[in-house]
Structure formats: structure tokens, C-alpha cells
Amino acid sequence: MGAYSYTTVTVEPDGSARITVHMHPDDSLSVLCGSGRDRAQISFTHAGADVIITPTDPNSPTAGDVQVARQLAESFATYAAEVERLHALITNTAA
């Protein structure tokens, strides 16, 4: 299974919609997050899928925005640790 990204849009009978973006990236994944600017945002781009995360008001974040940013940081740290753990298991099993 190679790298790919796709987006699914599901519309329910009541008209409500759910959009899901799946990214299974390779080295072509672009993650951009500038610092020292007048706005905060992070963006992910891969295989035609773009995801941009910003505070509610990118120029004036609230305490809630700070909490969300910290949750994202914790989740990405957990994700990195899990990927590393699983990679180590596979590497050790193959050796």
C-alpha cells in the first residue's frame, strides 16, 4: 500500500454533511507552520488534499484556541510515539 490521500463527503437524508480527509503520506507531505508572524496557522498538503488549522481568529487567539493547540500538540506527540513504537516492533521482528 503506497502513499495516498482522499476526501469523503457524506450527506445524510436530513441534509447534514460530514467531510473526512484521510492522509497516508510519504515524503511529499508538506507541513508548514510559521512562527513570529501576525497570525497562527498550520497546514498539511498531500496528493491534492489540503488541511489548514487556525484559531477562531488567527490574529487574536483566545484561551480556548490555546487549549485546542495544546491538545493538537499532545495528540501529534502521541501519534509520533506510536508510529515509532510500531516501527521498532516491525524492525525488530524482521531482524
Phi, psi and omega per residue, in radians:
M1 nan 2.099 -3.119
G2 -1.587 -3.048 3.132
A3 -1.339 2.440 3.084
Y4 -2.897 2.859 3.042
S5 -2.419 2.600 3.077
Y6 -2.672 2.769 -3.131
T7 -2.145 2.365 3.102
T8 -2.037 2.297 3.050
V9 -2.047 2.136 3.125
T10 -2.032 2.188 3.101
V11 -1.968 2.150 -3.135
E12 -1.431 2.831 3.130
P13 -0.985 -0.497 3.137
D14 -1.415 0.015 3.101
G15 1.648 -0.164 3.121
S16 -1.249 2.560 -3.092
A17 -2.153 2.632 3.059
R18 -2.267 2.243 3.129
I19 -2.019 2.219 -3.130
T20 -2.154 2.261 3.092
V21 -1.965 2.148 3.096
H22 -1.892 2.262 3.077
M23 -2.143 2.144 3.060
H24 -2.105 1.330 -2.883
P25 -1.461 2.893 2.975
D26 -2.137 -2.739 -3.111
D27 -1.171 -0.197 3.133
S28 -1.432 -0.060 3.060
L29 -1.075 2.298 3.081
S30 -1.946 2.164 3.058
V31 -2.117 2.098 -3.124
L32 -2.134 2.295 3.079
C33 -2.627 1.795 -3.130
G34 -1.392 2.802 3.069
S35 -2.327 2.761 3.118
G36 1.314 0.261 3.138
R37 -1.786 -3.137 -3.101
D38 -1.548 0.172 3.080
R39 -2.648 2.687 3.134
A40 -1.919 2.312 3.017
Q41 -2.886 2.729 3.025
I42 -2.314 2.452 -3.137
S43 -2.311 2.569 3.109
F44 -2.174 2.279 3.115
T45 -2.323 2.274 3.094
H46 -2.807 2.277 3.022
A47 0.849 0.746 3.098
G48 1.446 -0.020 3.083
A49 -1.745 2.273 3.111
D50 -2.138 2.295 3.064
V51 -2.233 2.187 3.115
I52 -2.156 2.266 3.114
I53 -2.041 2.215 3.090
T54 -2.386 2.779 2.975
P55 -1.108 2.912 3.118
T56 -0.901 -0.811 2.997
D57 -2.118 1.766 -3.031
P58 -0.997 -0.397 -3.133
N59 -1.584 -0.230 -3.084
S60 -2.586 1.255 -3.090
P61 -1.095 2.568 3.097
T62 -1.660 3.033 3.055
A63 -1.073 -0.606 3.079
G64 -1.125 -0.680 3.085
D65 -1.113 -0.678 3.089
V66 -1.085 -0.757 3.129
Q67 -1.085 -0.754 3.117
V68 -1.096 -0.758 3.135
A69 -1.070 -0.701 3.118
R70 -1.191 -0.643 3.073
Q71 -1.110 -0.727 3.091
L72 -1.075 -0.776 -3.136
A73 -1.070 -0.767 3.124
E74 -1.121 -0.729 -3.138
S75 -1.161 -0.710 3.102
F76 -1.181 -0.611 3.076
A77 -1.139 -0.732 3.097
T78 -1.120 -0.756 3.112
Y79 -1.027 -0.821 3.135
A80 -1.054 -0.762 3.132
A81 -1.105 -0.696 3.134
E82 -1.190 -0.735 3.103
V83 -1.084 -0.765 3.117
E84 -1.093 -0.741 -3.141
R85 -1.086 -0.833 -3.129
L86 -1.163 -0.658 3.086
H87 -1.084 -0.738 3.121
A88 -1.108 -0.710 3.114
L89 -1.068 -0.800 -3.139
I90 -1.154 -0.757 -3.132
T91 -1.101 -0.750 3.139
N92 -1.214 -0.602 3.121
T93 -1.213 -0.664 -3.114
A94 -1.288 -0.371 -3.080
A95 -1.388 nan nan
